[in-house]
Amino acid sequence: MKIVVTRVSHKTLRKHAQDYIMWNYDDPIEITDRELVNTIRHEFTSYEEDLDALFGKFGQEELQKYIYKRTYDEIERIYPEYKEEIKRQLEEHLSRF
């Protein structure tokens, strides 16, 4: 499975994060690295499609962990400036299992 991460400009990334916040929160919130990494993962990777492809598969939990790890590793490779937040989010995701 090839994990695809698209590099976009900081301006584009912030615009997508702001649009998401405007649609999903009643009150504006500050755009932090957390929101930027979430935006990268959900809008500029194949993460959603990769997880959808697992639906109903045997060994789904282990495959989910694999996708999380590979996705965050690839995000870190493309966006090294968010390394600390990427590692924090990966740990948070893996701790849910």
VENHU-V180922 format. One record per pair of residues at least 24 apart in sequence whose ideal C-beta (glycine too) atoms are under 7 Angstrom apart, sorted by sequence separation. I is the first residue (numbers start at 1). J is the second residue. D is the distance in whole Angstrom. If there is no record, write none. Layout:
i = <I/I>
j = <J/J>
d = <D/D>
//
This chain:
i = <47/68/13/45/68/13/16/65/41/45/65/41/40/8/61/6/37/5/40/5/4/3/4/3/37/36/3/37/1/33/37/34/33/37/3/3/5/5/3/7/5>
j = <71/93/39/71/94/40/43/94/71/75/97/75/75/44/97/44/75/44/79/45/45/45/46/46/82/82/50/85/50/82/86/85/85/89/70/71/74/75/74/78/78>
d = <5/5/6/6/6/7/5/6/6/7/6/6/6/6/6/4/7/6/6/5/6/7/4/6/5/6/7/5/6/6/6/6/4/6/5/5/5/5/5/5/5>
//
